[in-house]
Every structure is written in structure tokens, then in C-alpha cells.
Amino acid sequence: FCSQQEHAYPADELMPLTCRGRVRGQEPSRGDVDDALGKLVYTGTEHLLTVVFQVLNKTKEFEEAVKKVIKDVNLDNDIVVSVFETNIRVLGGLLGGHSVAIMLKEKGEYMQWYNGELLHMAKELGYKLLPAFNTTSGLPYPRVNLKFGVRHPEARTGTETDTCTACAGTLILEFAALSRFTGTSIFEEYARKALDFIWEKRQRSSNLVGVTINIHTGDWVRKDSGVGAGIDSYYEYLLKAYVLLGDDSFLERFNTHYDAIMRYISQPPLLLDVHIHKPMLNARTWMDSLLAFFPGLQVLKGDIRPAIETHEMLYQVIKKHNFLPEAFTTDFRVHWAQHPLRPEFAESTYFLYKATGDPYYLEVGKTLIENLNKYARVPCGFAAMKDVRTGSHEDRMDSFFLAEMFKYLYLLFADKEDMIFDIEDYIFTTEAHLLPLWLSTTNQTISKKNTSTEYTELDDSNFDWTCPNTQILFPNDPMFAQSIREPLKNVVDKSCPRGISRAEESLGSGPKPPLRARDFMASNPEHLEILKKMGVSLIHLKDGRVQLVQHAVQAASSLDAEDGLRFMQEMIELSSQQQKEQQLPPRAVQIVSHPFFGRVVLTAGPAQFGMDLSKHKAGTRGFVATIKPYNGCSEITNPEAVKEKIALMQRGQCMFAEKARNIQKAGAIGGIVIDDNEGSSSDTAPLFQMAGDGKNTDDITIPMLFLFNKEGNIILDAIREYEAVEVLLSDKAKDRATIFKGKMIPNYIIDSNLDMENMDQKSSESDSHKPNSEEAPSDSQDAGAVSEEPEGGGESSAVGDPDPLSPASTASASISMAEEDPHTSGSAEASAPEPACTPGDSQPQEQNTQTEATSKAHWDSKVQPMESILADWNEDIEAFEMMEKDEL
């Protein structure tokens, strides 16, 4: 702080390597990071309370800091700032400073001259932030000009459409405190309206919120959800708003979200982002450092065990890299190497020590201080780490470092008698500014209960209507926390239990693990019993996959817990290796027989064994036959029906490779496994690859594909209707000219192909009667094109639509394309023109009608209007493109 005063004041931040202040516009732009700088003397404003803690009886320092802020902070700058950062740093700092100033004044020794100057400044700043809320939704613009607002011609902002959930949802504490201090209710009203809107826009089936939202429409722009960057303080402020304001609705909302977090995001000790519409599907394989605040929030909520687990995991990462990397992978490797001296881990350490009384957390704090002094301290302050692996520095010391890091570290080691006031009478904002709890009964003009909002009924005794009492919930027994930490002490360190090689096993050196990942079979009861003993539980997901989760505390003994940890590490490595080595794109099942003629294309999952369809461009074509027994797990009893055909079988009861061997022995030329999970669809579940059985699968030479239940039923329905159904198994959908090469092509298909290519009238009349497919133009943009998505792995076929088509409507859309009227268009592409009919079109149409009258009469009853089909397909395509953008 002294360096900032000496070298940087009145600049917002100190540059500790060059010993000068960072003034916006005079230093090279850092993009959005500089939106936090507003020429508002951030460091001085944020540091007010820290001065009180650290100088203790020297509160004269606090008085001088207040006088400097009053004298030097100018709120009327023509500069664009972040609404979020300005609120939590400057407005929060002013209100926190005001809280301490009036407390000291009441004690009668200091601040006797103070007359609410900081509060007047806070109110002025609050009014300057209000123009950002001028949206139909009530969500604020992410940026505002302090002088001109948002929509003024000189504002240079107001064109943004998106904001992060935390940016819009982290206002209620400061705005409500400002309203309660001043008696002006508008600030609290605006902050509540923003929170209400986010709550209403949550994903109703998962009760999760996305990272980024459109401030005008309320549509989720980024649909991944976690507890880290972009969302973190939204959850924090819901719980703390209840603590500060006493409004039950905030606790109800928090509990609803918390239940979803623990159900989907929490994978102890990890916290992994998921998709809000598919919460069982992880959105990424790394975690960002901002989630380190969450154990502290869990302490406030009263859920101590997962808080200890996650905190311990983070501490192990810090011990490995000296600091918490900005992001790290699930196997604890560095993903983003920067560390801007973030305080969230110190915050959680403080709260865990408060909750448990375990001196272990004092040792953690000591480690943090030693690492700061050893690796980050420079002559003019503390420098952010540019790369935790190399120890290189960045010329940066954010204001939150002084406002939060040293405050929490001081409080961690301070005794109660060291404090000049009772810290329990205050609540921390997300930037560690203190707001007094007596605000809950002051100037209360807002209704406490939002009776129009529905909440999820939660069967959880932990969701009480009171704040947790640390003396009751967490006995000051150090062994309580230690018993939870113990199984995690080696989770990151290089001394992790390593797998024993086969050679070592054969030599008998070292204990033999009870179960190896490579040997595990989910259908083996003995294996499941071993997993239970090791604290590993098996979860069957709705999409048919199996998830393994270990809770070390549930293991029979510490040795069993260690075996379980080793098993999970092996399983992760095995899965990762298989994905890297055998990542295959989705395949296609194309129905080529009458009346589909290649127009229906079903997205299929590949197999890691058998014929590689990407190397056999022609694919495998044949009629389909249902095998007996239908599960294919024993010798086929109807080989005469399967020989030289593509076998249909049901998933389950045995390994995929076993099914493939049985149908291959019966003479099948290919196989299609249909999911036994009723209603499953590639629209709503990620595709996966059919794995082998852990043995050599070179003996399997036929192609094998996997269809979800909805897609499989389309083939089964076609068999029931037409008996003889021919399909093409290929790496991607083929155009019909290729499919029918050398074969008689139905006339109306040729017609539609010609229309698709917009050939001239003469060529159209001539070619429409030629049966030779080589002379007919190819229709490469037919219905099958929808399934020809980018080859990006097993998930590329999953359409990221919030409200995917129902199985019935999707199937109907696919089938109706097969009987599309050639007079309308031969293409399923929305942008294709609709050419006028030519006189020559009528003859082949009449012939076709005569030969297909019976079947067509039935199928016409299933046909949707063309406009409806194209609208559905366009919606799916747009959703897929949005999902692809999100993934990128």
C-alpha cells in the first residue's frame, strides 16, 4: 500500500515491476481487463478496510485514507467502465468505508469530523450506474460511461447485447445497502429486478444458469454452467442477500441452485462445468481458479464435507505449482499458467478455519504467505505470476489483491481480542468489503416475499431456514476435518499411488490391487462389490452410459480408499487413451429401399472394432433382418434369415464385441445395435463409440453401428410396413446418384435431382427419362445433408437445441421427406428454390403413382406440410451451429 501511495497514487493500480501507476489510456490496452479501471483510485478506495485491520490501533491511517479518497476521487470522468467491477470495487469500497467510519465515530475517538461523505459519493456513483439498467429485461448493460451514461452519442457504449450471469447478478448487496443507508429504494429495486429475470430464465429441468445471457431477449448465449468464472458471485450473492436482507426468496433460490450444483457439477473433489440442457454431460475438462471461493460459500451454507474436499484438492494443486493456476485440468495439469494473485483460496481457507478450528488451515495460510514472499514479492509490491511453471512475473498488482488477500490472511491469524470491532456483525461482499447486518431492518421498502415465483420442493434436511451456527454444525474437533482430508492428500502430488506393472505383479513385488481398470466389467457383480468396498459408486445415466464416482470416506478402510483412488486414476487414463487413439466421427445409416430411396439418413455411433467405414467409401449395403435372440448375446437361432444381411439387435446383457462375433458367425454382413433405453435419441444424448471387450477384436471384420432408440424405431417401423428394407452403412450420407449407380433409379428421383440443379428446360426434358444414373446430376444436398455434420468426434451429431424435437415429430419429419412431392422441390435445404413444374414432369409422376398407390396412401397420412418440415430442420441447423460456436 505504501508503494502504491508513493509510486502510483492517484492511479488506479500499481505496476510493481516498473514502480509506476497504471493509468488507462497511457499504458498498452489489455482489452476487457482495463474496463475495471475508471480513474477512480481503485486501490485506495478498496484498501480502506484493510488499513483498519492491519494497522489496528493506528486508525489514524484510516482517517487519512478516507480524506484522500474524498479529496481525489472524481466520479464525473468521460470514461467507459465495467458496471460489475465498478460496483464491487468502488461502490462496495465506499460503502464499506462508510460502515467502518460510522462505527469508529460512534466509539468517540476517531472520525468525529466524518459526516457521511463516503456515502454521498456512493450515492452519486449509484446514480451514474443506473443508466446501464435501461433494458427491457432489467439486466444491465455490461459497460457504462460515467459521464454520458449508455445511449448518449458520446457514450461510446450501449451496443452490447450480452453480459455474464455474475455481471448482472452481483449487484444486490451493494445496491441494497446503498438503498438502506440512504433511504432511496431505486437502487435495490433495479438489482432485484435483474436477479428476478435471471431466476426466471434458469433452465427449468436442471435449475442451472448459463455463463452468458442476452440482456434484451434473455436467451442463453453460452450454455455451459459451473461455479467459476462468469457465474461464481451470482450464487454467492443469492445466499448473502438472504443473510443481509432477511428475504426468504433469496434462500429458496440459492437452495434450488445448490441442489442442482451438487447433483450435476460437484464431482468430489472436482467441480466441473456441464451443459445446462444436458447436465450429465461435462462441458469441459478443466477448472478455473475462481471456483476456489466455493468452499467458503459452502461453509456459510453449512455443507462442510464437500468444502473440505474441494479445498484440499486445490491446496494440493498449490503445493505442486506454488500458486493456483488460472485454469487446470482434471488430472491437475496447468491449462492456463497465469496467476494474478487471486484471493479466493485464502478466503475459503479463512472460512474453513472459522468453521473447524483446525490449525491445519493456519499452516495452509502460512504456506500462502511464504509463497507470496518467496515468488511474488518485488521491490515495489507483489507482482502477478505470468506463468506458475516458470515463475515469470507480470507488471500487474490488481486492487483486489490488497482488498482481499491480506484482509483474509490477517483475519485468519487474528485473535478476537486483536479486532477493534466484532467481525460477526458484518457480512463480506465478493470483494471483501464489510456491510453491517443491521441493514436488514433499516429503510425496508421492498416486499420480502415474491409470492408469484415457484420454487422446487427439495427433500434435504440441510436446507434449513437459518444461517449455520458454527458452534453446532462444526464441532471444534480438528480430527473431523482431517478424516475428510486424509484420502485426498496424494490426489495431486507426484507421490500418487501408481499402477503396478504387469511384470511387477507377476514377480509379486508390491501388493496386488483387488481390481484393475482394464479388467473391470460393469455387469460383473463381483466387480461391483469390490468397487463398493473401495468407496466407488456406479451411476447409470439416462443416456445409457455409466459414471464412476469415488467418495473415499465411504471406503471400508484407508487402504481400500487408496485402492479406489488408484482404480479411478487408471480408469481416467484408460478412457483418455482410448479417446485419443480411437476418436471416431459419427457414421450414417441411410435407408435406400422403396419408398425412401436414400432420403432418410440416421446418425449412428461407430465401433472401435470391425470394418472401418472411413476406409471403405462404398460402405456396406444390404437388407436388414432382426436376429433371434434379439440381444445377440448367444448363438443366432435364425441364421438363414440373417445370412448376407445386416443384422438388427438390441443393446444390453453382453459386450458389443460379443454380439458382433455372433452375427458374423451367422453370416451377417454388418450389424446395427439399437438402444434399449426407450425414447433415447441423438438429438438429446451424445453419441458414443462402441468399445471392444478388452481382448483382441481383429477377428471381427464386419461393420457395426449404434442407433439410439428413436432412430432405431424408424427402421423397425419401416420393416413392419414394407418387410424388405435395404440400408447403406457408411462414413457419411451418400448422394442418390452414387447410391443407385448402375441400378434403376425411380423416375421422380431423377426429376427432383434435375430440379435441384436448376438445369435448363431442354436438358431437363431430355434427362428426366434416362434411367442411367451416371447421366443424372447428383443431389448432394438432399435430406441426408442434415446428418453430414463436421467430423469432430462422438458429440458432433448432438443438436444443442434447448427444446429438441420430440421422437415422434422428428421421425415424422424424416419419413415424410421420403414421399416429398417432386412438384414442390427435390431438396430438403431451406434455401433451395422451388422451380416451376415442366410438362415432362407429369408422366413419370403418373407412372409412379400407379405403382405405389397402396403404400403411398398410408404414408401420406404421416406427411407434414413442407413449410413445417423446413422450419423444423432450420431450427435444428441453427441450434447445431450455435452449439458448435459454444464449443469453439
N, C-alpha and C positions, 0 to 999 in steps of 0.2 A: 504494500500500500504506500509505503514511503517512496519507493521507486516510482510509482505511478504519479504521486504528487510532485516529485522532483523532476522527472523526465518527460511526463506525458500530459499532465494537467494543463488545460481543461479538455484534452482529447478524450474520446470515449474509452479507448483501450490503450494499454501499454504494449509496445513491441519490445520484448525483453532482450532480444539479441542485439538490436541496434540502439537500444536505450532511447527511444523516442515515442511519441504518441501516434496512434493510428487515427488519421483524420480522413473521413470519407471524401473521395474525390482527389486527394493528394497522393494516395497510395494506389498501386495497381488494383483493379477491381477483382474481387473474389466471388463475384456473382451474387447469388441469393444470401450468402453469408453476411454480406455487407448491409443487408436490409435491417440487421439488428443495430446498426449504427445510425444515430439520429442527431449527432452533435448535442447530446443531452447529458454529457458527463456520466455515462452509464456506470463506470467503475465507482465513482464517488457516491452516486445515488444508491447503488446496490450494496455498497460496503458499510453503510451507516450502522446497521445492526451488528455486523461483525466487529466493528470497533468497540461496541458496548461489551460484547462477550470477551474480547481478547485483552482489553486494557482494564476491564473491571473497574476498580475504584477510580481510575483515571478517566472518568466520564467527561471530563473537560474536552477530551479529544472528540467525543461525540458532538458536543456543542459546537466545536469549531467546524466539524464536517457539515453539520446542519446549516450553519451560517454560510459556508462556501456554496452549498447546493442552492440555497435561497438566492444568493447573490449572482451566481454564474450560470445556472441552468436557464436556457431560453427555449420556450415551448413553441415559438412562432416562426420556426425555421421553414423555408421553402425546400423541403426535402421529403422524399418518399421513404417511409419506414414500414417495417412489418408490424401489423396490428398485434399479432401474437407476442412477438418479442418485446415490443414497447409496453404491452400490458403487463407481462410477467416481470420484466426487469425494472422499468421506470415507474409505472403506476404502482406496482407492488412495492418497489423500494420506497416510494414517497409515503404510501400508506403504512408500511412497516415502520418507517422512521417516525411518522406521526404517532403511531401506537406507543413506541418507546418514549418519545418526547413527552407525551401527556402523563405517562406513568412516572417518569423522573420528576416532572413538575409537581405531581401530587405528593411525592416524597418530600418536597420542600427544600431540597438542597441545590439542584441543578435545573436548568431550563426555565427559570422563573420568568424570563423575558418572552418565552415562546407563546405565540397567540394563534396557533393553527396555520402558520404559513405553509408548511408542507401539505396540509390538507387542501388549502386554496389552490396550490399548484396541481395537486392530484385532480381536483375538480376541473380545472382548466384543461388538463390533458385528457380527461374523460370526455369532455365535450368535443375535443379535436379528433377523438377516435370514433365518435358516434356516426359521422357521415359514411363510414365503411359499412354500416348496417342497412344502408338504403338498397335492399334487395327484396324481391317478392317472398323469398323463403325466410328471411330473417337471419340467414347466415352472413357473416361479414365478408367483405372483400378481403383478400389476404394482405393488401397494402393500402396505405392512405397517405396523402400529402398533409403534413402537419399545418400548412398554411392555407392550402386551397381545397382540401378535402379529397373527393373522389372524382366527381363528374365535371369539375371546373375545367375549362380549356387548358389552363396552365398546370393542372394537377399531375399530368404525366402518368396517370394510373386510372384504374376503373375499367380496363378492358379484360381483366382476368375473368375466367369462368370457373376455375377450380380452386379449392382450398383443402388443406388436410383436416382430418377429423379433430386432431388435437388443437389445430389452429382456431377452429370455430368453437370447440368445446372446452377451452381452458380460459374462460373469462369470468365465470360466475363468482369465484372467491373475491377477486379484486373489484369487480363491478358491484357486487352486492355489498361489500364492505364500504365502498365509496357512497352507495346509496344510504346505508345505515349510518355512516358517520355524518353525512351532510343533510339527510332527510329528503334528498332528491331521488325519487324512485325510478326514474327513467333508465338509469344505468342497469339496475338489477333486472328490470323488465326486458331490456334488449338481450342481456345474457341468458335469461331464462328462455326466451323465445328461440334462440339459437340451439340451446340444449334440447328443447321440446322437439324441434324439427329433426335433429339427428336421431333422437329416440324413435320418432315415428318412421324414419327411413331405415331403421335397422332391418337386417334380413330376418324375416319373421320365423322361418323354420329353424335357423341356427342361433338367433338372437345375438349375432355378431355384427360389427360395423366394419366397413372398408377403410382403406387408408386415405383415399381422396374422393371428394364429393363435389358435384356441380352445384355452385351456390345459387343458380337460378332454377334448375329443374329438380334438384335433389337426387339425380341419378348417381350411382356409384361409378367413379371413373377408374379407380384401382380397387379391385375386388378381393385383394388379399387382406388378411386380418391377423393381428398379433397383439403384443403388449409393448412393442418397441416403438421405433421412430414413426411419427405420423399419427399415432393413436394414444400413446402412453398416458399423457396427462389428462386426456378425456376421462379415462376410468378413475384416475386419481381424484379429479375434481368432483365426480359424482359422489364418492364416499365422503370427501372432505366438506362438500357443500352440505351434506346431511349433518356432519359434526358441527359445522359453524352456524348453520341456519336452522337446524332442527326440523327440516322439511322431510317428512316420511317418503315422499315420492322419489327423492334422490337415492335413498337407501334401497327402495324397491327396484329401481332401475339398475343400480350397481349390483345388487344381488342376482338379478336376472342375467346381466352380462357376465358376472363372475362364475355363475354356474356353467355358462357356455365356454368360458375360458378354461375352466378346469376339466370340462368334458372333451374339448377338442384341441386346444392349443397346448395345454400342460401335458408334457410327456416326461415326468420327473427323471432327472433334474432339468430337463430341457424345456424351453418354451419356443415352439416352432410355429411360424405363420401358416395359416391354412386359407383355403378359398371359402368365402362366406356362403356360397351356394353349394359347395361340396366340402363341408368342414372335415370330412375324414381324409381329405387329400391335402398333403402338405404343399404349400405354395413355394417353399424354397428350402434349401438345405443348410442355411446359415442363420445366425442370430446377430442382432446388432447390440451394441453396448448399452443403449438407452434402456433396455429391459432390466438393467441392474437395479432400477428403482422398485421393481415389482415386489421383491421380498419384503421391503419396508412397508409397502401398501398392504401386503398380506398380514403383516404383524398388526397393523391398525385394524384390519378386518377381523383378525382373530384366528387366522388359519396358519398356525406356526410351523407345522411339519414341512409342507412344500416350500415355505420361505427358507427354512434352514437348508433344505436340499439344494435349491437353486443357488442360494448364496454360496454354499460350499463349492459347488461346481464352478462358479465364477471366480472364487478365490484360488482354486487350483489353476485356472487359466492365467490369473495374475501372477501366481508363483512361477509359472512357466515363462511368461513374457515380460515380467516386471510391471506391466500395466495391462489394462483390459483393451485389447484391440478394438477398433471401431466396429468391426464385424469379424466373426469367427465361425467356422463350420461345425457341423455336428460331431465331427471327430477332433475338434478343438485345434484345427489349424487356422492360421491367420487368413482371413478373407480380405479385409481392408486393414492396412497396417497402421493407420494414423491413431493417435490418442490425444485429443485436445484437452486433456486434464479434466475429464468429466467427473462430477462428484456423486453420481447416482449410487455407486457401490459403497462409498463412505456413508451415504445416507442410510442405506439398508443395514450396514454394519452397526450404526448407532441405534437404530430401532430394535435390532435383534439383541443387542446388549441390554437395552432397556427392558425387553420382554423376558429374557432368560437369566440375566445376571451372570452369565457365563464369562469368566475372564479370558476365555479363548478369543472373544471378539476384541478385547483390548490388544491382544497380540496381533490380530488382523490389522487394527488401526496403526499399531507400531510399524508393521510392515509397510503400510501405505506411506507413512511419514518418511521412513528410511528410503523408500524408492524415490519419493519426490525429491528429497535432499541429494540423493546419490545420482539420479539420472536426469532430473528435470530442472534442477536449480542452476541458474546462470547469474552473472554479476548483477543484472538489473531486475531480477524476479525469477519466475518459473516459466520455462518455455514448453509449449506443446510438443509432443513427440510426432515427428513426421513419419517415422517407421519404428515400431517397437522392436523389430527384429535387429535393426542396425543401431538403434539408439540415436538416430539423427534427429535434429530439432527443427521446429518451425517457429518463425518470428511472430509468435501469437500467444497472448495470455487473455483469454476471454474473461469478461466481468463475472461470469458465474463461478469461476474458479475461486475468487476471493469471497463472493457472496455465499457460496455453499460449502465448498470443500473444507476450508479452515473452520467454518462455523460448526459443521458436523463433527470434525475431528476434535475441536475444543470441547464440545458438549460430550463427546464420547468419554473423555478423560476427566471432565469436571465433576467434582462432588457437589451435592446440593448446596452446601454452605458456601461454595465458590460463586454461586449465582447471586446477582443483585435483585432478581425477581424470580417468581415461580414460573418455570417454563411450561408447567402443566396448564396454565391459564391461557395458553395461546395455541394456535394451530399454524403449521408451516404451509406456506404456499409452495408451488412447484419450484420456485426459485429461492426457497428457504427464508422468505420474509415472514414475519410474525403478525398474525391478526388475532385480536382478543376474542375470546369465546363469548363475552358478554354482548357482542353484536347481535346474537340470536334474538335478543329481546328488545332491541333498540330500533326505533323508527320502522317497525314491521308493518309494511303496507301491502305486501304480496300474500295472496292466499297460500296456505301451506300445502293444500292437497289438490292435486289435479285429478278430479273425480272422473273425467272423461277418458282417461288413459287406462288401458287394460294391461295388467301385469301377469306374468307367467306364475302359476302356482308351483312353488318349489318345496319339495319334501326334503328339507335339510335343517336339522336342529341347530346347525351352526349359524343360520341366518336369523339371529336374534334382533330385537328392536332396540338394542342398547349398544354403545361402543364397548369394546372388550376391556375388561378390567385386568390389568396385567397381574395383579396380586392373586386373582382367582384362576385365570386361564393358564398362566405360565408360572408354575412354582419355581422359585429361585433355586433350582437344582441343576447345577452345571452338567450333571450326567444325563439329564433329559436331552439337551441339545447334542451332547457328544454321541449318544447312542444313535442319533439320526445321521450325524456327520460321518461316523466311522466307516460305513460301507463305501463312502464316496471319496475317501482320502486319496485314493490312487486313480481316480477316474480320468485325470488328465496327465498326471506325471508320467515320465518315461518309465517309471518302475511299475507300470500297469502289469497285471498278471498276463503273461504272454502265452500263446498257444504252444503246446508241446508238439514237437515234430513227430512224424510217424517213426522216424529212426529212434528217437528218444523213447517213444512208447514201447517199441519192440525190445529196446535194451533194458527197459524197466527203470530208467532214470527219471525220477520225479513222479509225483502222484498222477495217476491216470484220471482224467476228467470223466465224470459219470456220463456225459453226453456231448458229442461234438456236433457243431452246426451242420457239417457236411452229411452227418448220418441222420439228422432229425427228420421225422415224418409226422405231420400233424394228425394223421389218422391212427397213430400207434398209441394205445392207452398207456403203455409203459413209459413212453417218452413224455407224455403229458404229466404223469405222476412225478417224473424227475424234474420237470420244469417247475411244478408246484413247490417241490422241496427247495429249489433254488430261488424261489421268490419271483419266478417268471410266469406271467399270466397270458393266456391265449384269448384274443378277442376276434370273433368272426364279424367282419364288416358287412354292411348291407350289400356291397357290390360283389361279395363273394370272396374277397381277399381275406387274409389272416394277418393280424397285427400282434407282435410280441411286445410286452411291456414288463420291465423288471422293477419291483419295489424291494430293495434289499432288506428292508425291515421285516418283510413277510417271509424271509428265508428261514429255514429250520435252524441254521446256525451261521456264524460268521464265515466258516469255511464254505458252506453251501452258497452264501451270498457271493463269495469270491468266485465260485464256480459259475454262478449265474452271470456275473459280470463278464467273465471270460467267454461264456457262451454267447452273450449278446454282442460282444466285440467281434467274435468270429462270424456271427450271422450278418452283422453290418458289412464286414469286409467281404464276405462271400457274396452278398447281394450286390455290393458296389462293383465287385469284379465281374459278376455276371452281366450287369448292366453295361459296363464299359466294353466287355468283349462281345456281347451278343445283343446290342441295342438294335432292334429291327423296326422298320416302319410298319404301319398298318397295311393289310392286304385287302383284296377285293373279292367278293363273291358276286358274280354277275349272272342273272337268270337270262338265258339266251333262247329258251324254247317259247313256243306259242303260249299266250299272246304277248309275252314280254319283249322278246327279241332284243335283249340287251339293255332295255331301258331301266330296269331295276338293278341297282348296284348296292350291295350291302357291305358296310365297313366291317372288316374281320381282323381279329388279332392273330399274329403269326405264332409259329412254334420255333423253339430253339433246336429242333431236330427235324429230320426228314428233308424232302426236296426244298431247296432254296428257290422260291419262285422268282426272285430278282435276277437269277441267273438263267431262268428258263422263260424267256419273254413270251412265248406262246402260251404258257400256263398249262393247266390240266383241265380238259373239258370232258364232261360225261353226265349221264343221267344219275339222279340221286336215288338212294334206297335206304330205308330205315332198317337198322340191324336188330337182331334178336340175340341176346338180351340187349335192351336199349342202352344200358350203361356201358356196354362194350368191355366189361371187366372180366369176361371169361370167353371160352371158345364160342365163336359165332355159330348159331344153330341154323341160320338160313343163308349159307354161303352161295347157293345158286342165285339168290336174289341180289347178292352184293357183288358178285364177280364182275369185273370190268366196269364197275360203277363207283360213284362217290358215296361213301357211307355216311349216314347221319346217325349221331349218337348223343346221349345226354351226359352232361358233366357230372362228376362225383363218383365216390365209392372206390376209386383207384387212380393211379397216376395216369397222366395223359399219354406217356410213352407206352404204357401197357395197353391202352385202348388202340393206339396206332399199330402195335405189333399184332394184335388180334384181328383187326380188319385187313391188314396187309396179308396175313396168313390165309384169310378167307378169299383173297383175290381182288380186293378193292384197289382202285387206282388213286384214291385220295380219301380224305376224311374231314368232316365238319362236326365239331363238338358244339352243342347248343347248351347254353347256360340253363341250369335248373332253378335259378333264382327268379321267381315269377315277376314279370314286369321290368326286369333289368334291360338297359338299353345303352348303346354307345353315346346317346345324347346326354345321358346323365351320369355315366360312370366311365372312368378312364380305362382305355384298353390296356391289356397286359399280355405278356408273352407266355405261352405255354412252356413251362420248363420241363427238362428231362427228369429222369428218376435217379440221377446221381451215378448212373452206370454209363457204359459206352452205348451210344444210340446210333452208331454208324450203320447198324443193321436196318434201320428204318429209312426207306427210300421214297416213300410216297409223301405228298404234301399234306399238311394238317393245318386247319384254320379253326379259329374260335369265333362263334357268334353269340352275342347276348340274346336273351330270351325273346325280346321283341323282334329282332331281325330274324332269328331262327324260326319264329312262328310264321313269318311271311312265306318262307319256303314250305313249311308244313301245311299251311293253308292252301298253297298252290298245288301241292301233291293231292290233297283231298279233293280239289276241284278238277284237276286235269290229269292226275295219275302220273303221266310221263312228264317230268320236269328236268330240263337239262341246264346245267350251270357251268360257268367258267371260273376256275380258281386262278388268280393272277396277282402280280405285284401291284397292279393298278388297273382301273377300268379301261377297257378297250373300246375304240370306236366301232360302230357296227359294220363298217366296210371290212375291217380286219377280222371281226368275229365270223362273218359269213363269206370270207374269202374262199372261192371255189365251190360255194354252195348256193342254192336257190334263195334269193332274198325276196321276202314279201314285197309286193309292188308298192304298197303305201309307205314302206320304209324308204324305198328309193325316192319316192315323191318328196317325202319330208326332207331327205338329205339335199335334194336339189333346191328346195325352197330355202333351206338353211344357208346354202352357199349363194343364194340370190343370183343364180345363173340366168343368162338371157333366155328369152322366150323360145328361140329356135333350139338351143341346146337342151332346154327343159323338155320340150315336146319329143325330142329325139331320144334322150337318155332315159326318160321315165319308163320306157317299155323294154329296156335292156336288162336281162337277168344277170349279166356278168358283173360281179361285184367290183372287179378291178377297174371298170369304167365308171362306176358310180363314185361321186365325191364322198369323202369321209365326213362323218358327223362327229367331230371330236369334242363338241360342246353340248352333248346330249345330257340326259338326266344323270348319267354316271359321273359327270364332271364335278358334281357336288361332293362326291366321295374322294375325288383326287386331291386331297389336301396335302400341304407341304410335308415332306417326309422327315418329320422331326422327332420321331420316337413314338412310343405307345400311346401318348396322350393326344396326338395331333388330331384325332378324329372326334374328340370330345368337344361338343359345341358349348361355349361358355355363355349360354343364354340363361338369364335369371328365371325365366318361365319356359322351360323346354316343352316342345310339343309332346302331347300325350302319346303313348304307344299306338292307340287307335288312329289318331289323326295322322301320325307320321306314316304308319303303314298304308293308310288310305291314300296319302299323297303319293307314296312311291308306286303303288299299284295303278293308280289312276293314270299315271304317266304312260303306262304301257298301252292304254287304249285311247291315247290322245288323238283327237280328230285331226287328220292331216290338213283339213281345210283351215284349221286355226293356225297351227305352227308346228314345225318338227323339232322345236328346241325347247328345253326347259330353262334356258337362260333368260332372265327377265329383260335383258337389253336387246334381245334378238327381235328384228322387225317381223311383222305379220304380213307376208306378201299376199297379194290377191290371188284367188284361185284361177287356174288356167283351164281352158276347156278340156285339155287332156287329163285333168285330174279325175274326172268323173268315172271313167271306165275302170281303172284299177280299183277305185273305191267301191264300185258296184260289185265287182268280182269278189272282192274281199268280204263284203257284207253278206253275199250269198253263202260263202263257205264257212263263215264264222257266226252266223246269225244266232245260233243257240247259245254259245258261250258268251257272246257279246251282250246279249240281253241281260244276263246275270251280272256281268262285271260293270255294266253301265250304272247299275244301282249304287255302286261304290264310288263312282267318279265324282270328284269335287269340281266346282267351277274353276276354269283355268286361272282366273284372277286370284282366287283364294290360294291355289297351289303356289303360284308365283310369289304371292305375298309371304306365304309361309317360308318358302325357300330363301327369299331375300332376307327375311328376318334371321334365319339360321346363318346365312353367309355373313351378314353384318355382325352377328354375335360372335361368330368364329374369328372374324378379323379383329374385333375388339379384344377377344381373349388372347389372340396371338400378339397383339400390341402390348397387352398387360404383361405377358410372359417376357417379351423382349425388354 
